[in-house]
Amino acid sequence: MLISIINELDVNLSDFFHDIEPIVSTDYIHTKEQDFPIVEKEKSKGFVYHHIHNQDFSGFSFASDILEIHQNAKRDFVTTDGYQFLYILNGCIKYQLGDQQLKFEKGDSLFFNSRIIPHLPENKHKEVGKILVVYILF
């Protein structure tokens, strides 16, 4: 909703969020891949989330994960409390986005309102699909 309002005001998103300071005590956070904890986000089989980072800002939160989707992984459709940006790191992923089915390959991306659009990724291939998932939560 906020991003829609910002767009209607014809304001650049970077400019709008320019003065928002994160609630952290350092200027940067560096995390090694081997330190990404595995988290369970929903009841599923074959979905492995490697949590990269989350950060609270004034009025919203940012979080990011690497999602591994194994062959024939199963879960129900889900929604989240904001927007999602997906970037396919490898594999061939079918993505159910509401009533639409999209096909993604390495290098493809998607940005959508995950609060109102139920979504479900699927992997029918032997290769594990990996997706960088960035959440903007309100």
C-alpha positions in Angstrom: 0.0 0.0 0.0 2.8 2.4 0.9 4.7 1.8 -2.3 1.5 2.4 -4.3 1.0 5.7 -2.5 4.6 6.7 -3.1 4.3 5.8 -6.8 1.0 7.9 -7.1 2.9 10.8 -5.6 5.5 10.4 -8.3 8.3 10.2 -5.8 11.3 7.9 -6.3 11.4 5.1 -3.7 15.1 5.7 -2.9 14.4 9.4 -2.2 11.4 8.6 0.0 13.4 6.1 2.2 16.6 8.2 2.1 16.4 9.6 5.6 15.1 6.4 7.3 17.8 5.1 9.6 18.0 1.4 10.5 17.8 0.4 14.1 21.4 -1.0 14.3 24.5 0.0 16.2 27.0 -0.5 13.3 27.3 0.9 9.8 27.3 -2.5 8.2 26.6 -6.2 8.9 28.7 -8.9 7.3 27.5 -12.5 7.5 29.2 -15.6 6.0 27.1 -18.1 4.1 27.9 -20.8 6.5 26.4 -18.7 9.3 23.0 -18.4 7.7 20.6 -20.3 10.1 18.0 -22.6 8.6 14.5 -21.5 9.6 11.1 -23.1 9.2 8.6 -20.6 7.9 5.6 -22.7 7.1 4.6 -26.3 7.3 6.2 -27.8 4.2 8.3 -30.6 2.8 11.3 -29.9 0.6 11.4 -26.1 1.3 14.6 -25.0 3.1 15.0 -21.4 4.1 18.5 -20.1 4.9 17.9 -16.9 6.8 20.4 -14.1 5.6 19.3 -11.0 7.5 16.4 -9.0 8.8 16.3 -5.4 9.9 13.6 -3.2 11.5 13.2 0.3 10.3 10.7 3.0 11.3 7.4 1.7 9.9 8.6 -1.4 8.1 11.0 -4.4 8.2 13.3 -5.8 5.6 14.2 -9.5 5.6 16.1 -11.8 3.2 16.4 -15.6 2.7 17.8 -18.1 0.3 15.0 -20.5 -0.4 16.0 -24.0 -1.6 13.1 -25.9 -3.3 13.8 -29.6 -3.7 12.2 -31.8 -6.4 8.5 -32.3 -5.7 8.5 -30.1 -2.6 5.1 -29.6 -1.1 3.3 -26.9 0.9 0.1 -24.9 0.7 -0.3 -21.4 -0.8 0.9 -18.6 1.5 0.7 -14.9 1.9 3.0 -12.5 3.8 2.6 -9.1 5.4 4.1 -7.0 2.6 6.0 -7.2 -0.7 8.4 -9.8 -2.0 11.2 -9.6 -4.5 12.5 -12.9 -5.9 15.6 -13.5 -7.9 16.2 -17.0 -9.2 19.8 -18.1 -8.4 19.5 -21.5 -10.2 17.0 -24.1 -11.3 13.8 -24.0 -13.2 10.9 -23.0 -10.9 7.2 -22.8 -11.7 5.5 -20.1 -9.6 1.8 -20.1 -8.9 1.0 -16.4 -8.3 -2.7 -16.3 -7.6 -4.5 -17.7 -10.7 -1.4 -17.3 -12.9 1.4 -19.8 -13.4 4.8 -18.3 -14.3 8.0 -20.1 -15.3 11.4 -18.9 -13.9 14.9 -19.8 -14.8 18.3 -18.5 -13.5 18.5 -14.8 -13.6 14.7 -14.1 -13.7 13.1 -11.9 -11.0 9.6 -11.1 -9.7 8.3 -8.3 -7.5 4.8 -8.6 -6.1 2.4 -7.7 -3.3 2.6 -10.9 -1.2 0.0 -9.6 1.2 -2.9 -10.0 -1.3 -1.6 -12.6 -3.8 -1.3 -16.2 -2.5 1.8 -17.8 -4.0 3.4 -21.2 -4.3 6.7 -22.1 -6.0 7.1 -25.6 -7.5 10.2 -27.6 -8.6 9.6 -30.7 -10.8 13.3 -31.1 -11.7 16.1 -33.0 -10.0 18.2 -29.8 -9.6 17.5 -28.0 -6.4 16.0 -24.6 -7.2 17.4 -21.6 -5.3 15.7 -18.3 -4.9 16.9 -15.1 -3.2 13.8 -13.8 -1.4 13.7 -10.3 -0.2 10.7 -9.2 2.0 9.5 -5.7 2.7 7.1 -6.1 5.6 4.7 -3.5 7.0 
